[in-house]
Amino acid sequence: MPTNLPPVTRNLLIANVLVFALQYLLHDETTLALTRWFALWPFGHDLAVDLGGGDIAGIGFRPWQLVTYGFMHGGIMHILLNMYALYMFGGLIERVMGTRRFVIYYFVCLIAAAVAQLAVQHFFEPDRMYPTVGASGAVFGLLGAFAMLFPREKLMMIPIPVGIPAWLFVTLYGAAELFFGVTGTLSGVAHFAHLGGLAAGLALLWAWGVRLPPRHGF
């Protein structure tokens, strides 16, 4: 387990925790003080929302939301799971890639996840107006990087009671996300955003010349 985190991973953890604390202090779940501006909203006309006291807010997509949504979270478990994954994988991957490439990689995955989510909402859910938040798309990119860089390292996947190679873990996890997204299972989770972050990460690694080594069994 990492103990001495490199700077970008450490600062990402701090930023996410601080923003979540601000969400809590501002009672963002009801006031939409941050969600209104910084969560990822679908393309289209602004949605008029009554914030109480006759205050009508116009809520809709803004370009900066492609990044800012990734620093907001929808609850304690949401941020705990994402930050645990960032803590476990981010530092190691940052050391391997170097600071500059890690920053590029993280934010390419984050933005690609947002674009994937916007596309799905636009083409398949045009009448639904709901925000997306969370670092999960970037985290899935980190999982993809770990599988590519350390394919034989063992990871645990519930309900499988034993460790499985990272390349297989990510393959099964990606297949599950695709199944859940297509079938509508586990609603309320941005499955295609996860897949967008994973796919973008793998494509970027491929462009950088990273390849899986030949496999000799599991």
Secondary structure, DSSP 8 states (H G I E B T S, - for coil): ---S--HHHHHHHHHHHHHHHHHHHTTHHHH-TTHHHHSB--SSS-EEEE-STT-EEEE---TTHHHHGGG--SSHHHHHHHHHHIIIIIHHHHHHH-HHHHHHHHHHHHHHHHHHHHHHHHHH-TT----B--SHHHHHHHHHHHHHHSTTSEEE-TT--SEEEHHHHHHHHHHHHHHHHHHT-STTS-HHHHHHHHHHHHHHHHHTT---------
